[in-house]
Amino acid sequence: MSRRQGDRFWAVWLLCLASALGCTGAAAGEVLERVQARGALKVCIWPDYQRISFRDPRSGQVSGLDIDLATALAADLNVKLEFVDSSFPTLVQDLHTNRCDVAMFGIAMLPKRMEQLQFSTPYLQSDIHAVTTRTSRTVRQWSDIDQPGVLVGVQAGTFMEPVMRQRLRYAGLVSIQLPQTRERELVAGRVDVFMTDYPYGRALVDNTEWATLLPPPTPIHLLPYAHASKPGDAQWRATLSSFIARIRQDGRLDSAARRHGLESILLP
């Protein structure tokens, strides 16, 4: 992240923090009251996010760091847990229409998102990584990516899309819309490489024989991740941030991150 990007990021963060009740949305205390009255916490997840919020297509079981954290949050609130399928393109709408009380699937704190949502204290931080095939003759190292004729895939709605659109000078950008996936497009040869973050890329490499992960030689766009909710409810934001502080202090966050191989991107 450049200094200018960093200054803008924290300016938006501080603005939303200072004007919690001024951001349009729910009245203070509304979400927690709704959760307690319902006796259930509705959590939006993206079920294709390996190591974060992944649903096994065979067993239907969900797993990942944010699945563990959602379970812990519901337990702390003494309510049942209900998962609601969401995605990055529908994230804002799903929260604004109250389909869920909180979104917990490794959501990067992009300035545009921070203008539309409110966030808890961040708990992870990741840079952009590249995934290509082990047998690729086109992309073997990071410097091969931004070259004429190379097609770079990004999942539509992720933070990689605007970042790579701005950074690429010679390669072509392919925005991949659901239900298509980046790995399917890569294996089919419709893209030469795709961009992702560390959790997704690491899981893909560990679970396949064809993928290889290319970290950037130097940081290019580090972003913190946090849990998102509808803006305007200061009490709910405080509840979520207090939860992060509590699990960081009592070791539950560290244990969950280690369980899913994400301890290297935990924020202190």
HELIX and SHEET records of a PDB file:
HELIX    1   1 ARG A    3  ALA A   18  1                                  16    
HELIX    2   2 GLU A   30  ARG A   38  1                                   9    
HELIX    3   3 LEU A   65  LEU A   77  1                                  13    
HELIX    4   4 LEU A   91  HIS A   96  1                                   6    
HELIX    5   5 PRO A  111  GLN A  116  1                                   6    
HELIX    6   6 TRP A  142  ASP A  144  5                                   3    
HELIX    7   7 MET A  160  ARG A  167  1                                   8    
HELIX    8   8 ARG A  182  VAL A  187  1                                   6    
HELIX    9   9 TYR A  198  ASN A  207  1                                  10    
HELIX   10  10 ALA A  234  ASP A  250  1                                  17    
HELIX   11  11 ARG A  252  ARG A  259  1                                   8    
HELIX   12  12 GLU A  263  ILE A  265  5                                   3    
SHEET    1   A 5 LYS A  80  ASP A  85  0                                        
SHEET    2   A 5 ALA A  40  ILE A  45  1                                        
SHEET    3   A 5 VAL A 102  ALA A 108  1                                        
SHEET    4   A 5 LEU A 223  SER A 229 -1                                        
SHEET    5   A 5 GLN A 118  PHE A 119 -1                                        
SHEET    1   B 5 LYS A  80  ASP A  85  0                                        
SHEET    2   B 5 ALA A  40  ILE A  45  1                                        
SHEET    3   B 5 VAL A 102  ALA A 108  1                                        
SHEET    4   B 5 LEU A 223  SER A 229 -1                                        
SHEET    5   B 5 LEU A 124  SER A 126 -1                                        
SHEET    1   C 3 ASP A  48  TYR A  49  0                                        
SHEET    2   C 3 SER A  53  ARG A  55 -1                                        
SHEET    3   C 3 VAL A  62  SER A  63 -1                                        
SHEET    1   D 5 GLY A 172  ILE A 176  0                                        
SHEET    2   D 5 LEU A 151  GLN A 155  1                                        
SHEET    3   D 5 VAL A 193  ASP A 197  1                                        
SHEET    4   D 5 ILE A 128  THR A 133 -1                                        
SHEET    5   D 5 ALA A 211  LEU A 214 -1                                        
END                                                                             
